[in-house]
Structure formats: C-alpha cells, structure tokens
Amino acid sequence: MTTPQAVLRLRDLEVRYPEFTLGPVSLQVVRGERIALVGPNGAGKSTVIRAICGLQGEYGGSVTVDGRDVRALGPRVRTRIGVLPERMLGFGWMTVEEHLRFLSSFYPSWDDAYAEELREGLGLPAGTRLANLSKGMQVKLSLVTAEAHRPRVLLLDEPTSGIDPVMRGELLALIRQCAPSGGDRTVIFSSHLLEDVEAVARRVLLLRNGRLCGDLDVGELAAESADGSVASAIYRRLTSE
C-alpha cells in the first residue's frame, strides 16, 4: 500500500509575542486532506496560517511545503499556496475584473478561464469596484483569487465569518468542490463556527492558548457525542479543563 505523500510539515513551530506564545506545534498534512483549525479567538489559528503562507515574521522551528522551506524559497514556494485572508487585500479603486487581471500576473499557473468561471458562478459583477463590494462579495472574490491558480494547498482564514447563512452555504459548497474527498488538493481553514467545521473538515486540529490540544478525525469526534454531533464534541473538548 502506498503511503500518502506529505505536502506540508510543521516542526516545532513557535511564535512569541509579548503576551502570547504559539507552540511549539508539530504536525504533518498529507495531500488531499480537508483540515479545520478550531479554537477560540486568540488561540493562534491565524498565526499558524500566516506561518504556512510565509507571511509570519520571526518564528522558531520550520514550515515546509513539498519538502521546501517557506522562508528559504519565498515566492517559488508561495505560488503553490492559495490564501483567503481574514480581510480582503486589494485596491479599492480597482474593479473586480481589473483586480483579477492584476493578480494573474503574479502566478505562472493562473487560469484565466477558471477564474472567470468562478467569478460568474459566484455572481461577482466584473465592473464593480472593490470598495463597493459587500462583505460577502469580498469573501467570494478572495476565494476566487486564492483558487484561480490551482494551488496545491488552499488556506482559508475564517472564510465564513460575518456573512449571511445563504452565502455561507454557497462558500462551503465551493470549498468542498475545490477539494473533493479523494482529490489531490489540500485545504486548511480556520473557524470558530463549529457547524462549518462539521460541514467541510475530515480532520480537526484543536488550538487553545497557543497549544495544539487535539488532532482528531471527524469520525472520532462524532463517536464521542450521543447524537453524533461533531460540533458538540469539539465544544466539549475546547471547554474542558
């Protein structure tokens, strides 16, 4: 039997701030996994994501994608990673179409046809300026830009926070479509919305006070709850002493 290939490794990742320390965190992620980083606000979820995509400042330990250190190889590694940040990045005066065209120049593997397919499918108006997009539309556009170059690893930082339930459902469906079970795309997303975790993830990493306090399959979590609720099991684990 072939051993699944590791696409991402964190070895003793440690980030120190004056009033908070993340880690050390070690984990291995294989190709095709859909993973949720779960924990209360301030647990370290966004810090982990920043380290993986090469945007974190000083830290101890190492982060590698396909065996290559994110810090050492910079942009060459980062083109393998798609990122949906907590807040949309872009110039407010640009239209959606101009924004996509501008970003496409940074990614050799950018697929114009796929970006247009995603834009139309999500109902993003090409001529609307970024400054005039609603919160939900900003999240949709960020997902298009993260996915359009077909990255090996897709990182989503609180992708459904602050948007309405209908749009949340659309985005969760698209995440599952981008990374179907058994595929070769790896998705890591952070969330404090446990229902979203249950809808998408197959593996759950629990963070509390900067520490990795659980690394569980959703099947294990479902078995812990009398009604099979993954969300209930996660809540109990995060609130237990």
Secondary structure, DSSP 4 states (H G I P E B T S, - for coil): -PPPPEEEEEEEEEEEETTEEEEEEEEEEETT-EEEEE-STTSSHHHHHHHHTT---S-EEEEEETTEEHHHHTHHHHTTEEEE-SS--S-TTSBHHHHHHHHHTT-TT--HHHHHHHHHHTT--TTSBGGG--HHHHHHHHHHHHHTT--SEEEEESTTTTS-HHHHHHHHHHHHHHS-TTSS-EEEEEES-HHHHHHH-SEEEEEETTEEEEEEEHHHHHHHSTT--HHHHHHHHHH--
